[in-house]
Amino acid sequence: MKLASTRLVVSDIKAVVEFYEKLTELTAEWLGPLFAEIVTPAATLAICSAETIWLFKEGSAEAAANRSAVLEFEVGDVEADFARLKDEVEVVMELKLMPWGNKAAQFRDPEGTLVSLYTPQTQDAKQRFAGR
């Protein structure tokens, strides 16, 4: 089994897709007017409009309600990405060295999902992510 993607259910799909395009510097692939994907080398971030919930089960998902999951992106230079984004998106946490050896910064997407960018800093952290 492999984790293929994470999907966000959103109210304003255009604003959320634009945020993740800015964040990742990748262009989303629109598979329909209510569904887009941003494909990274490691996984896919899928974004769908709340209008698609009827395809699942009514009430099974709620847009802009996440307060427990964090989307994390490993980047080559978190300091450079932080400098590029800090004046354009909501900053939750300034650059900080985390106890597990990653330098990280956190932002919120337009619907409140917490997003972390990090770069392994310590030797242990670099070894942990080598080969992934």
C-alpha positions in Angstrom: 0.0 0.0 0.0 1.2 3.5 -0.7 -0.3 6.9 0.3 -1.2 8.3 -3.1 -2.6 11.7 -2.1 -4.1 13.9 0.5 -7.4 15.7 -0.5 -8.6 19.0 0.8 -12.3 19.7 0.6 -12.7 23.5 0.2 -15.3 26.2 -0.2 -13.2 28.5 -2.5 -11.3 26.1 -4.7 -9.7 28.9 -6.8 -8.2 30.6 -3.8 -6.9 27.4 -2.3 -5.4 26.2 -5.5 -3.7 29.5 -6.1 -2.2 29.4 -2.5 -0.7 25.9 -3.1 0.6 26.9 -6.5 2.3 29.8 -4.9 3.6 27.7 -2.0 4.9 24.8 -4.2 5.8 26.8 -7.3 4.0 24.1 -9.2 1.0 24.4 -11.6 -2.1 22.6 -10.6 -3.7 20.1 -13.1 -7.4 20.8 -13.2 -9.2 17.5 -13.8 -12.6 19.3 -13.9 -14.0 22.6 -12.7 -14.4 21.3 -9.1 -11.2 19.2 -8.8 -7.5 20.0 -9.1 -4.2 18.2 -8.2 -0.7 19.5 -7.5 1.6 16.6 -8.2 4.9 16.7 -6.3 7.8 14.1 -6.6 6.6 12.4 -3.4 2.8 12.7 -3.4 -0.2 14.5 -4.8 -2.2 17.2 -3.1 -5.8 16.9 -4.4 -8.2 19.8 -3.9 -11.9 19.5 -4.5 -14.8 21.8 -4.0 -17.3 21.2 -1.2 -19.8 20.9 -4.1 -18.5 17.4 -4.7 -19.4 16.0 -1.3 -22.7 14.6 -2.7 -20.5 12.1 -4.5 -19.4 10.6 -1.2 -22.0 10.8 1.6 -23.8 13.9 2.6 -22.1 15.5 5.6 -19.0 13.2 5.3 -16.6 16.2 4.9 -16.8 19.9 5.8 -14.8 22.6 4.1 -12.6 24.9 6.2 -13.0 22.8 9.3 -9.5 21.2 9.8 -7.8 21.9 13.1 -5.9 18.7 13.5 -3.9 17.8 10.4 -0.7 19.6 9.2 0.4 19.3 5.6 4.2 19.2 5.6 6.5 19.9 2.6 10.2 19.1 2.7 12.1 21.9 0.9 15.7 22.4 0.0 16.0 25.8 1.7 13.2 26.7 4.2 14.8 30.0 4.9 14.5 31.1 1.2 11.0 29.8 1.0 10.0 31.6 4.2 11.5 34.8 2.8 9.5 34.3 -0.4 6.2 33.6 1.3 6.1 35.5 4.6 4.6 38.7 3.2 2.1 37.0 0.9 0.4 34.3 3.2 -0.6 34.0 6.8 2.5 33.1 9.0 1.7 30.9 12.0 5.2 30.1 13.1 8.4 32.0 12.2 11.5 29.9 11.3 12.4 27.6 14.2 14.7 24.6 14.8 12.4 21.8 16.0 13.5 19.3 18.6 13.7 16.5 16.0 16.2 18.4 13.9 14.2 20.2 11.2 14.2 23.9 10.6 10.5 24.7 10.0 8.0 27.5 9.4 4.3 27.3 9.4 1.5 29.0 7.4 -2.2 28.8 7.0 -3.9 28.2 3.7 -7.0 30.4 2.9 -9.4 27.9 4.6 -7.3 27.4 7.7 -5.3 24.3 7.1 -1.9 24.4 8.8 1.0 24.0 6.3 4.6 23.4 7.4 7.7 23.8 5.3 10.9 22.3 6.7 14.5 21.5 5.8 16.4 18.8 7.8 19.2 20.5 9.7 20.9 18.1 12.1 22.8 15.1 11.0 20.2 12.8 12.5 17.4 14.6 10.6 19.3 14.5 7.4 19.9 10.7 7.8 16.3 10.1 8.6 15.2 11.7 5.3 17.9 10.3 3.1 16.6 8.1 0.4 12.9 9.0 0.9 
